[in-house]
Amino acid sequence: MPIVHLNGKNLPAEEACVPVLDRGFIFGDGVYEVIPVFGGRPFRLSEHLQRLENSLDEVRIPNPHSRAQWAALIQDLIDANGGGDQSLYLQVTRGQAPRDHALPENPAPTVFAMSNPLKPPADEILEQGIKAITLDDIRWTRCHIKATSLLPNILLRQTALDAGAAEAILIRDGYATEGAASNLFVVLDGQLTTPPKGPRLLPGITRDVILELAAAHGIPHREADVRREDLAAADEIWVTSSTKEILPVTTLDDAAVGNGKPGPVFKKMYALYQANKAALRAG
Ligand code: PDD
């Protein structure tokens, strides 16, 4: 039975209960993080905590913990679940209050965290790549906030799955923004390209790692708008996230991307990413 954290205590998942009037349950009124853990250590912890703080500020939920308290809580939970590699999920809701759209005056946020298995994509997927489809981005206009209210993302991902694809690449006003639960990279005109940060997409931590690795290893790269038609012209398309790492998209809307196989820039970046992980595990 996995151990979870709820409001200051670690306990078995089946014993953790949240009141029905919690605004997370009633309104989806909360924010979250997913932090990968390698060798018992959280990856890019300060960046994840910074993004959590930004999300909390944006939705006006008071941050219930200091950085040091967050770090201790997270490490305790990692240890309680046996260390190693994990995917640590963390959420803060505005807490319990009578149902009212107006914000409660003195909210007592609910803090919940759990550990899930972190399974890197299978070799077969990395060798063949995945299928994706483009869909209109039906989300709100503040996608830089990592909000728990994910109904549009869930429906978009499911529409992709129903079409036999693994991810949806979202289009807003003619521009590709990101995936339903991932960021987007394309290799276009010899440059690794990802849409710039802003309210249309989540500022992914994996995205930042990839841009840093590209800079450190001389891979030409840029943050620039990606038009819908650029996707069809791209030599490579990837989607990235903390849990899926880097996945090459080899079929988009039933057409091959490039030669239909994971490309050379992907292979190089995948190796760099794995080396980075191994360095973290080695301390
Ligand atoms: N989601 N964009 C969206 C919409 C996401 O949901 C995610 C990750 C990302 C990638 O961010 P990062 O590299 O920091 O994981 C981009 C997580 C994994 C999830 O919802 O489970």
Residues whose N, C-alpha, C, O or C-beta is under 5 A from the ligand:
A	BS01	PDD	V34 E178 G179 A180 A181 S182 N183 L202 P203 G204 I205 T206 R207 T240 S241 S242 T243
